[in-house]
Amino acid sequence: MNKFMKNTKNKLNNYIHENKVAFRVFVVSIIIIFVSLIIDIFLQSNHQKISGYLCNISTEFIGIIVTYIVIQNFIDKQKENKEKQEELSKILRYNGIVSIYLNYYKRFFYCVTTPIEKRNFENIKISETFALKDMCDLYKMSLLTTSPLFKSSIELFYNYEQELRKVFENMINNIEFKYFKDIQTVITKFINISLGLDVKDAILSNKDILTGGKKFIDDVNEMLKSDYIEEHYKKFKQRTLGANAATIYFILYDLMKSELSIITRYENFIKTLK
């Protein structure tokens, strides 16, 4: 109730601010009518003509103001509809670019979250319930024929994840989102997650580390396949894990889970607009 009253008060204040002249004339007319009634009641009858004259003028003024308000409301509504349509057109134009990057993003999301022997590019399906174990081959090639031969799945995923973020940032900078706040909220959330959980440098630098004569990423793959990885992740979420080589992969896992949920929401919003 308090929120409703506050919103109503704000709308009234905005309307008064935008229509100051009309509002002042309306107030003056009410005052004149009130004065006319006082003249009728308290003064002699020979002043009744004056009060009647004032009352008629005030009534005409009120009629003009009411007509003005009705016309102005119609004009405002037309303007609002035009602005809303223009904003929608901008969103859908940007979505044409977003959908291109989303397509690549999903391909490499699939590669990072699917063991290499299970990848089927004829029927790409991203599971929202993918596990840490499913990410064991993130440092291996994607096997997509159109992908760079010597780049790993995680490198390509990060490339398109950051390109997608840039497109979303451009949307935020170039669209007011006066009428479609829900989409703005979702896009902003993606940007915040992408920046806040960015461990790209740490993840990619590990591929060049050698330990005991072998690549560190081989140990990472084994670690992600291990039976204890989920238990370590629980400790990470409870903030009881301490220093651990798996931490950056847990952050990557959280980023991908969160972004997938946000992208699903974004796509659902876009479907309702088309």
MARPAPA-216751 format. One record per residue: residue in three letters; residue number from 0; x, y, z of N, C-alpha, C in turn. Coordinates in pm, whole numbers. Example, Ala and Ser with C-alpha at 12.3 -4.5 7.8 and 13.67 -1.06 7.14 Angstrom:
2
r	k	n_px	n_py	n_pz	ca_px	ca_py	ca_pz	c_px	c_py	c_pz
ALA	0	1319	-569	780	1230	-450	780	1320	-330	780 .
SER	1	1285	-225	708	1367	-106	714	1290	3	787 .
***
This chain:
274
r	k	n_px	n_py	n_pz	ca_px	ca_py	ca_pz	c_px	c_py	c_pz
MET	0	83	-120	0	0	0	0	87	126	0 .
ASN	1	189	126	87	279	242	93	349	265	-40 .
LYS	2	389	154	-106	456	164	-235	361	221	-340 .
PHE	3	234	176	-335	133	226	-429	111	375	-410 .
MET	4	97	417	-284	74	559	-254	194	643	-299 .
LYS	5	313	590	-278	434	663	-318	441	679	-469 .
ASN	6	409	570	-544	410	576	-690	305	674	-742 .
THR	7	187	671	-679	79	761	-720	119	906	-697 .
LYS	8	180	932	-582	226	1067	-549	331	1115	-648 .
ASN	9	423	1025	-684	528	1062	-780	471	1094	-916 .
LYS	10	373	1013	-960	310	1038	-1090	236	1172	-1091 .
LEU	11	165	1201	-980	93	1328	-970	191	1445	-973 .
ASN	12	300	1433	-899	401	1540	-897	462	1562	-1035 .
ASN	13	487	1453	-1106	543	1464	-1241	445	1531	-1336 .
TYR	14	318	1494	-1322	217	1552	-1411	203	1702	-1385 .
ILE	15	201	1739	-1257	189	1881	-1221	310	1959	-1273 .
HIS	16	427	1898	-1260	550	1963	-1307	547	1986	-1458 .
GLU	17	494	1887	-1533	491	1896	-1678	378	1985	-1729 .
ASN	18	276	2011	-1646	161	2090	-1689	135	2204	-1590 .
LYS	19	239	2282	-1561	230	2385	-1458	124	2489	-1488 .
VAL	20	119	2538	-1613	25	2644	-1649	-118	2597	-1632 .
ALA	21	-147	2479	-1689	-283	2425	-1680	-323	2402	-1534 .
PHE	22	-231	2352	-1456	-262	2326	-1315	-290	2456	-1239 .
ARG	23	-212	2560	-1268	-233	2688	-1200	-367	2750	-1237 .
VAL	24	-402	2744	-1366	-532	2796	-1409	-646	2720	-1342 .
PHE	25	-628	2587	-1333	-729	2504	-1269	-748	2543	-1123 .
VAL	26	-637	2565	-1052	-643	2604	-910	-709	2740	-896 .
VAL	27	-672	2836	-983	-732	2970	-978	-883	2962	-1002 .
SER	28	-924	2877	-1097	-1067	2861	-1127	-1143	2809	-1007 .
ILE	29	-1086	2712	-938	-1149	2657	-818	-1162	2766	-711 .
ILE	30	-1057	2847	-697	-1061	2956	-598	-1170	3056	-631 .
ILE	31	-1183	3091	-761	-1285	3187	-804	-1425	3133	-775 .
ILE	32	-1448	3004	-804	-1578	2944	-774	-1606	2950	-625 .
PHE	33	-1505	2919	-545	-1521	2922	-401	-1557	3063	-354 .
VAL	34	-1488	3165	-410	-1517	3305	-374	-1659	3342	-416 .
SER	35	-1700	3295	-534	-1836	3325	-582	-1942	3269	-488 .
LEU	36	-1919	3150	-439	-2013	3090	-344	-2020	3171	-215 .
ILE	37	-1905	3221	-171	-1903	3303	-50	-1983	3431	-72 .
ILE	38	-1966	3491	-192	-2041	3613	-225	-2191	3585	-223 .
ASP	39	-2230	3471	-280	-2371	3433	-281	-2429	3422	-141 .
ILE	40	-2350	3364	-53	-2401	3333	81	-2399	3454	172 .
PHE	41	-2289	3531	167	-2270	3633	268	-2301	3776	223 .
LEU	42	-2302	3803	93	-2328	3939	49	-2473	3957	7 .
GLN	43	-2510	4080	-17	-2649	4111	-52	-2680	4056	-190 .
SER	44	-2808	4048	-222	-2852	3986	-346	-2806	4061	-470 .
ASN	45	-2784	4197	-459	-2742	4272	-578	-2600	4236	-623 .
HIS	46	-2530	4159	-541	-2397	4109	-580	-2404	3969	-642 .
GLN	47	-2524	3912	-648	-2537	3776	-700	-2502	3768	-848 .
LYS	48	-2527	3878	-923	-2492	3879	-1065	-2341	3868	-1083 .
ILE	49	-2271	3941	-995	-2124	3935	-1001	-2074	3794	-973 .
SER	50	-2129	3733	-868	-2086	3597	-832	-2122	3498	-940 .
GLY	51	-2240	3516	-1001	-2280	3426	-1109	-2189	3439	-1229 .
TYR	52	-2154	3564	-1259	-2063	3589	-1371	-1927	3524	-1348 .
LEU	53	-1875	3542	-1226	-1747	3481	-1191	-1754	3328	-1196 .
CYS	54	-1867	3278	-1149	-1885	3133	-1146	-1888	3077	-1288 .
ASN	55	-1957	3145	-1379	-1965	3099	-1518	-1828	3098	-1584 .
ILE	56	-1752	3208	-1561	-1617	3216	-1619	-1530	3101	-1567 .
SER	57	-1538	3077	-1436	-1457	2971	-1374	-1495	2835	-1429 .
THR	58	-1626	2814	-1445	-1673	2686	-1499	-1620	2663	-1640 .
GLU	59	-1622	2771	-1721	-1570	2761	-1858	-1419	2730	-1857 .
PHE	60	-1349	2798	-1765	-1206	2769	-1753	-1181	2623	-1719 .
ILE	61	-1259	2571	-1624	-1242	2431	-1583	-1271	2338	-1700 .
GLY	62	-1375	2370	-1778	-1407	2290	-1896	-1292	2288	-1995 .
ILE	63	-1231	2405	-2015	-1117	2415	-2107	-1001	2331	-2055 .
ILE	64	-976	2343	-1923	-864	2269	-1864	-887	2118	-1874 .
VAL	65	-1010	2074	-1846	-1041	1930	-1854	-1020	1881	-1997 .
THR	66	-1066	1961	-2094	-1047	1925	-2235	-898	1917	-2269 .
TYR	67	-823	2014	-2218	-678	2017	-2241	-612	1892	-2184 .
ILE	68	-652	1856	-2064	-592	1739	-1998	-621	1612	-2076 .
VAL	69	-747	1598	-2125	-784	1479	-2202	-702	1471	-2330 .
ILE	70	-692	1586	-2401	-614	1589	-2526	-466	1561	-2498 .
GLN	71	-414	1625	-2390	-273	1606	-2355	-244	1462	-2319 .
ASN	72	-335	1397	-2248	-318	1256	-2213	-311	1170	-2339 .
PHE	73	-398	1203	-2436	-399	1129	-2563	-266	1148	-2635 .
ILE	74	-219	1273	-2642	-91	1302	-2708	24	1232	-2637 .
ASP	75	23	1235	-2502	128	1169	-2424	129	1019	-2449 .
LYS	76	9	961	-2461	-1	817	-2483	55	781	-2620 .
GLN	77	22	864	-2721	73	841	-2855	226	852	-2858 .
LYS	78	278	952	-2787	422	971	-2778	488	852	-2709 .
GLU	79	424	807	-2601	478	693	-2527	481	568	-2613 .
ASN	80	373	543	-2690	367	426	-2778	476	432	-2884 .
LYS	81	500	552	-2937	603	569	-3039	741	543	-2980 .
GLU	82	767	600	-2861	896	579	-2795	917	431	-2763 .
LYS	83	812	365	-2717	822	223	-2681	853	139	-2804 .
GLN	84	788	171	-2916	811	98	-3040	953	119	-3090 .
GLU	85	1002	243	-3079	1139	273	-3121	1240	199	-3035 .
GLU	86	1214	193	-2903	1304	121	-2814	1303	-28	-2846 .
LEU	87	1184	-81	-2873	1173	-223	-2909	1251	-253	-3037 .
SER	88	1239	-164	-3136	1311	-183	-3262	1462	-185	-3239 .
LYS	89	1511	-97	-3151	1654	-95	-3118	1698	-226	-3053 .
ILE	90	1618	-273	-2959	1651	-397	-2888	1659	-513	-2987 .
LEU	91	1561	-522	-3077	1559	-633	-3172	1673	-623	-3274 .
ARG	92	1709	-499	-3311	1824	-483	-3401	1952	-530	-3333 .
TYR	93	1971	-489	-3210	2088	-535	-3134	2085	-686	-3115 .
ASN	94	1966	-740	-3095	1956	-884	-3074	2002	-963	-3196 .
GLY	95	1991	-901	-3314	2042	-967	-3433	2191	-993	-3421 .
ILE	96	2265	-898	-3362	2409	-915	-3338	2432	-1010	-3221 .
VAL	97	2355	-990	-3114	2369	-1074	-2995	2351	-1222	-3031 .
SER	98	2253	-1253	-3114	2223	-1392	-3149	2341	-1459	-3221 .
ILE	99	2416	-1381	-3300	2533	-1436	-3368	2639	-1478	-3266 .
TYR	100	2669	-1388	-3173	2770	-1420	-3071	2719	-1527	-2975 .
LEU	101	2590	-1526	-2948	2533	-1631	-2862	2549	-1769	-2924 .
ASN	102	2537	-1776	-3054	2551	-1903	-3124	2691	-1961	-3104 .
TYR	103	2793	-1876	-3122	2931	-1920	-3101	2956	-1948	-2952 .
TYR	104	2904	-1862	-2868	2919	-1881	-2723	2868	-2019	-2682 .
LYS	105	2751	-2056	-2731	2690	-2184	-2693	2770	-2303	-2745 .
ARG	106	2825	-2288	-2864	2906	-2398	-2920	3023	-2431	-2829 .
PHE	107	3094	-2327	-2787	3214	-2351	-2707	3181	-2373	-2559 .
PHE	108	3066	-2324	-2518	3014	-2361	-2385	2992	-2512	-2384 .
TYR	109	2933	-2562	-2490	2910	-2706	-2504	3041	-2783	-2501 .
CYS	110	3143	-2734	-2571	3272	-2803	-2574	3337	-2808	-2437 .
VAL	111	3331	-2696	-2364	3394	-2690	-2231	3322	-2780	-2132 .
THR	112	3192	-2796	-2147	3113	-2872	-2048	3077	-3013	-2094 .
THR	113	3144	-3059	-2200	3117	-3194	-2251	3249	-3267	-2275 .
PRO	114	3269	-3383	-2213	3392	-3460	-2239	3406	-3487	-2389 .
ILE	115	3528	-3490	-2436	3555	-3493	-2580	3490	-3614	-2648 .
GLU	116	3485	-3728	-2578	3429	-3848	-2641	3276	-3843	-2650 .
LYS	117	3215	-3749	-2580	3068	-3738	-2582	3017	-3625	-2671 .
ARG	118	3106	-3549	-2731	3063	-3436	-2812	2998	-3483	-2942 .
ASN	119	2883	-3426	-2970	2808	-3459	-3091	2760	-3329	-3154 .
PHE	120	2830	-3283	-3254	2799	-3152	-3312	2680	-3155	-3406 .
GLU	121	2629	-3274	-3433	2505	-3285	-3511	2384	-3254	-3425 .
ASN	122	2401	-3266	-3297	2290	-3243	-3204	2343	-3181	-3075 .
ILE	123	2377	-3052	-3082	2434	-2982	-2967	2324	-2952	-2864 .
LYS	124	2342	-3006	-2746	2249	-2979	-2637	2327	-2941	-2512 .
ILE	125	2298	-2824	-2459	2366	-2778	-2338	2281	-2816	-2217 .
SER	126	2342	-2891	-2128	2269	-2932	-2008	2287	-2828	-1898 .
GLU	127	2177	-2786	-1838	2185	-2691	-1728	2236	-2756	-1600 .
THR	128	2242	-2889	-1601	2288	-2962	-1482	2428	-3022	-1503 .
PHE	129	2506	-2962	-1592	2641	-3015	-1615	2722	-3010	-1485 .
ALA	130	2811	-3108	-1470	2890	-3121	-1348	3034	-3079	-1374 .
LEU	131	3109	-3063	-1267	3251	-3029	-1279	3326	-3136	-1359 .
LYS	132	3289	-3262	-1340	3354	-3372	-1413	3339	-3357	-1564 .
ASP	133	3228	-3294	-1606	3203	-3277	-1749	3299	-3177	-1813 .
MET	134	3372	-3102	-1730	3463	-2999	-1780	3608	-3050	-1790 .
CYS	135	3626	-3181	-1779	3761	-3237	-1770	3845	-3217	-1896 .
ASP	136	3781	-3191	-2010	3856	-3174	-2136	3854	-3029	-2185 .
LEU	137	3841	-2935	-2094	3832	-2795	-2135	3957	-2745	-2205 .
TYR	138	4073	-2807	-2176	4198	-2764	-2240	4224	-2833	-2375 .
LYS	139	4137	-2926	-2410	4154	-2996	-2538	4085	-2920	-2650 .
MET	140	4119	-2956	-2773	4059	-2889	-2889	3908	-2914	-2893 .
SER	141	3839	-2824	-2959	3693	-2836	-2964	3647	-2947	-3057 .
LEU	142	3727	-2977	-3160	3696	-3072	-3268	3598	-3016	-3371 .
LEU	143	3558	-2892	-3354	3477	-2827	-3457	3565	-2798	-3578 .
THR	144	3518	-2835	-3695	3600	-2819	-3815	3626	-2673	-3849 .
THR	145	3539	-2584	-3802	3555	-2441	-3832	3638	-2368	-3727 .
SER	146	3685	-2439	-3626	3761	-2375	-3518	3910	-2377	-3548 .
PRO	147	3985	-2279	-3493	4132	-2281	-3508	4189	-2411	-3454 .
LEU	148	4282	-2469	-3527	4329	-2605	-3497	4397	-2618	-3362 .
PHE	149	4477	-2519	-3322	4558	-2535	-3203	4505	-2456	-3082 .
LYS	150	4380	-2411	-3091	4321	-2341	-2977	4230	-2435	-2899 .
SER	151	4240	-2427	-2767	4159	-2514	-2681	4015	-2464	-2672 .
SER	152	3929	-2550	-2624	3787	-2515	-2608	3769	-2397	-2514 .
ILE	153	3848	-2395	-2406	3833	-2289	-2306	3879	-2154	-2362 .
GLU	154	3983	-2155	-2446	4027	-2029	-2509	3918	-1972	-2598 .
LEU	155	3857	-2057	-2678	3753	-2012	-2771	3628	-1970	-2695 .
PHE	156	3598	-2041	-2588	3482	-2000	-2506	3503	-1860	-2451 .
TYR	157	3618	-1836	-2392	3646	-1704	-2334	3644	-1594	-2440 .
ASN	158	3693	-1625	-2560	3690	-1525	-2667	3548	-1476	-2693 .
TYR	159	3456	-1571	-2708	3319	-1533	-2742	3240	-1488	-2619 .
GLU	160	3279	-1533	-2502	3214	-1484	-2380	3241	-1335	-2363 .
GLN	161	3363	-1294	-2390	3397	-1154	-2376	3342	-1069	-2491 .
GLU	162	3334	-1127	-2611	3270	-1055	-2722	3121	-1033	-2694 .
LEU	163	3058	-1134	-2638	2917	-1122	-2602	2896	-1014	-2497 .
ARG	164	2987	-1009	-2402	2979	-905	-2299	2990	-765	-2360 .
LYS	165	3079	-750	-2457	3095	-619	-2523	2968	-576	-2594 .
VAL	166	2902	-671	-2661	2777	-639	-2730	2670	-596	-2629 .
PHE	167	2662	-667	-2517	2567	-630	-2412	2599	-492	-2355 .
GLU	168	2728	-463	-2339	2768	-331	-2290	2726	-221	-2388 .
ASN	169	2738	-248	-2517	2694	-152	-2618	2543	-131	-2611 .
MET	170	2470	-237	-2586	2324	-223	-2571	2289	-131	-2455 .
ILE	171	2356	-153	-2343	2330	-72	-2224	2364	75	-2250 .
ASN	172	2472	99	-2324	2517	235	-2350	2431	308	-2453 .
ASN	173	2366	233	-2541	2296	296	-2654	2144	284	-2651 .
ILE	174	2092	212	-2555	1946	200	-2541	1906	250	-2403 .
GLU	175	1803	334	-2398	1763	393	-2270	1697	292	-2177 .
PHE	176	1629	191	-2234	1554	92	-2157	1453	159	-2063 .
LYS	177	1378	250	-2121	1273	319	-2046	1151	229	-2027 .
TYR	178	1128	141	-2125	1007	59	-2124	1034	-90	-2104 .
PHE	179	1158	-132	-2121	1190	-275	-2110	1300	-294	-2004 .
LYS	180	1267	-259	-1883	1362	-264	-1771	1408	-406	-1741 .
ASP	181	1320	-505	-1763	1356	-644	-1731	1474	-691	-1814 .
ILE	182	1475	-653	-1942	1587	-692	-2029	1715	-621	-1986 .
GLN	183	1702	-493	-1951	1819	-420	-1900	1877	-487	-1776 .
THR	184	1789	-530	-1686	1833	-595	-1563	1910	-724	-1592 .
VAL	185	1858	-803	-1686	1922	-930	-1722	2058	-906	-1786 .
ILE	186	2064	-810	-1879	2189	-780	-1948	2293	-728	-1848 .
THR	187	2250	-639	-1760	2342	-585	-1659	2395	-695	-1568 .
LYS	188	2309	-790	-1537	2351	-902	-1451	2457	-986	-1522 .
PHE	189	2438	-1009	-1651	2539	-1085	-1728	2673	-1013	-1722 .
ILE	190	2672	-883	-1746	2796	-804	-1745	2864	-812	-1608 .
ASN	191	2785	-798	-1503	2841	-804	-1366	2903	-940	-1336 .
ILE	192	2834	-1046	-1376	2886	-1182	-1353	3014	-1203	-1435 .
SER	193	3011	-1160	-1561	3126	-1178	-1649	3250	-1108	-1595 .
LEU	194	3231	-988	-1543	3345	-913	-1488	3384	-964	-1349 .
GLY	195	3285	-994	-1267	3311	-1032	-1128	3373	-1169	-1112 .
LEU	196	3346	-1260	-1207	3399	-1396	-1198	3500	-1425	-1310 .
ASP	197	3568	-1322	-1354	3663	-1337	-1464	3798	-1389	-1412 .
VAL	198	3825	-1517	-1442	3955	-1576	-1407	4025	-1625	-1534 .
LYS	199	3995	-1558	-1643	4049	-1600	-1773	4201	-1609	-1773 .
ASP	200	4268	-1508	-1724	4415	-1506	-1728	4475	-1624	-1652 .
ALA	201	4418	-1652	-1534	4469	-1763	-1453	4442	-1897	-1521 .
ILE	202	4322	-1912	-1577	4285	-2037	-1644	4375	-2063	-1764 .
LEU	203	4396	-1962	-1847	4471	-1981	-1971	4622	-1991	-1947 .
SER	204	4671	-1924	-1842	4815	-1932	-1814	4857	-2072	-1769 .
ASN	205	4764	-2149	-1713	4796	-2284	-1664	4836	-2379	-1776 .
LYS	206	4789	-2350	-1898	4818	-2444	-2008	4967	-2446	-2046 .
ASP	207	5040	-2346	-2003	5183	-2339	-2038	5275	-2383	-1924 .
ILE	208	5216	-2421	-1810	5296	-2459	-1694	5336	-2606	-1704 .
LEU	209	5464	-2633	-1674	5514	-2770	-1671	5548	-2808	-1527 .
THR	210	5508	-2926	-1486	5541	-2976	-1352	5590	-3121	-1364 .
GLY	211	5709	-3142	-1316	5764	-3278	-1321	5777	-3333	-1461 .
GLY	212	5805	-3245	-1556	5825	-3290	-1693	5697	-3308	-1772 .
LYS	213	5582	-3279	-1712	5457	-3290	-1788	5373	-3164	-1769 .
LYS	214	5276	-3147	-1855	5192	-3028	-1850	5102	-3028	-1727 .
PHE	215	5092	-2913	-1665	5006	-2899	-1547	4860	-2927	-1581 .
ILE	216	4821	-2895	-1705	4680	-2915	-1742	4639	-3063	-1742 .
ASP	217	4738	-3151	-1755	4706	-3294	-1745	4662	-3328	-1603 .
ASP	218	4728	-3264	-1506	4688	-3282	-1366	4548	-3222	-1341 .
VAL	219	4523	-3108	-1407	4391	-3044	-1393	4281	-3135	-1446 .
ASN	220	4304	-3195	-1562	4205	-3286	-1618	4175	-3402	-1524 .
GLU	221	4280	-3457	-1465	4262	-3568	-1371	4190	-3520	-1245 .
MET	222	4225	-3401	-1201	4161	-3345	-1082	4010	-3327	-1104 .
LEU	223	3972	-3275	-1220	3831	-3252	-1247	3754	-3383	-1263 .
LYS	224	3823	-3490	-1301	3759	-3621	-1314	3746	-3693	-1180 .
SER	225	3818	-3646	-1081	3830	-3720	-955	3698	-3728	-878 .
ASP	226	3694	-3825	-787	3574	-3846	-705	3559	-3739	-597 .
TYR	227	3669	-3675	-560	3664	-3579	-450	3635	-3436	-495 .
ILE	228	3627	-3412	-627	3615	-3275	-676	3486	-3207	-628 .
GLU	229	3376	-3282	-624	3250	-3224	-579	3256	-3188	-430 .
GLU	230	3325	-3270	-353	3340	-3241	-210	3423	-3114	-189 .
HIS	231	3527	-3098	-269	3608	-2977	-261	3525	-2854	-302 .
TYR	232	3437	-2873	-400	3354	-2762	-444	3258	-2718	-332 .
LYS	233	3205	-2814	-261	3117	-2781	-147	3192	-2698	-43 .
LYS	234	3316	-2737	-15	3398	-2661	80	3427	-2521	26 .
PHE	235	3448	-2512	-105	3471	-2381	-168	3349	-2291	-148 .
LYS	236	3231	-2345	-167	3109	-2266	-151	3086	-2228	-5 .
GLN	237	3133	-2313	85	3121	-2284	229	3237	-2199	280 .
ARG	238	3331	-2168	191	3451	-2088	224	3539	-2154	330 .
THR	239	3549	-2286	319	3634	-2360	412	3743	-2439	339 .
LEU	240	3759	-2413	208	3852	-2492	129	3997	-2452	150 .
GLY	241	4023	-2323	164	4161	-2277	174	4224	-2270	36 .
ALA	242	4355	-2249	33	4426	-2238	-95	4422	-2372	-168 .
ASN	243	4381	-2367	-294	4368	-2492	-370	4376	-2460	-518 .
ALA	244	4441	-2546	-595	4457	-2525	-739	4324	-2531	-813 .
ALA	245	4225	-2593	-749	4095	-2609	-814	4009	-2484	-805 .
THR	246	4047	-2388	-721	3962	-2272	-695	3920	-2198	-822 .
ILE	247	4015	-2172	-911	3981	-2095	-1032	3883	-2172	-1121 .
TYR	248	3886	-2306	-1114	3794	-2387	-1194	3655	-2388	-1131 .
PHE	249	3651	-2376	-1000	3522	-2361	-932	3458	-2227	-968 .
ILE	250	3541	-2122	-978	3490	-1989	-1016	3440	-1993	-1161 .
LEU	251	3516	-2060	-1248	3472	-2076	-1388	3339	-2150	-1393 .
TYR	252	3327	-2254	-1314	3204	-2334	-1309	3085	-2246	-1266 .
ASP	253	3105	-2165	-1164	2998	-2074	-1118	2962	-1972	-1225 .
LEU	254	3065	-1920	-1293	3040	-1823	-1400	2954	-1885	-1510 .
MET	255	2989	-2004	-1552	2917	-2068	-1662	2775	-2105	-1622 .
LYS	256	2757	-2150	-1500	2622	-2182	-1449	2535	-2056	-1447 .
SER	257	2592	-1950	-1393	2517	-1825	-1380	2484	-1765	-1516 .
GLU	258	2582	-1762	-1606	2560	-1703	-1737	2458	-1782	-1818 .
LEU	259	2460	-1913	-1805	2363	-1995	-1878	2220	-1962	-1834 .
SER	260	2202	-1946	-1703	2071	-1910	-1650	2026	-1773	-1699 .
ILE	261	2119	-1678	-1701	2088	-1541	-1746	2054	-1539	-1894 .
ILE	262	2130	-1613	-1975	2105	-1617	-2119	1969	-1678	-2148 .
THR	263	1931	-1780	-2073	1799	-1841	-2089	1690	-1738	-2062 .
ARG	264	1706	-1659	-1958	1610	-1554	-1926	1605	-1448	-2036 .
TYR	265	1721	-1409	-2085	1729	-1310	-2192	1654	-1359	-2316 .
GLU	266	1680	-1481	-2356	1616	-1536	-2476	1465	-1548	-2458 .
ASN	267	1422	-1580	-2338	1278	-1588	-2312	1212	-1451	-2322 .
PHE	268	1281	-1347	-2273	1229	-1210	-2286	1217	-1170	-2432 .
ILE	269	1321	-1201	-2509	1321	-1165	-2652	1206	-1236	-2725 .
LYS	270	1181	-1360	-2690	1070	-1434	-2755	936	-1365	-2733 .
THR	271	917	-1309	-2616	790	-1241	-2587	776	-1110	-2664 .
LEU	272	887	-1055	-2715	884	-927	-2786	863	-943	-2936 .
LYS	273	891	-1060	-2988	884	-1080	-3133	740	-1108	-3177 .
***
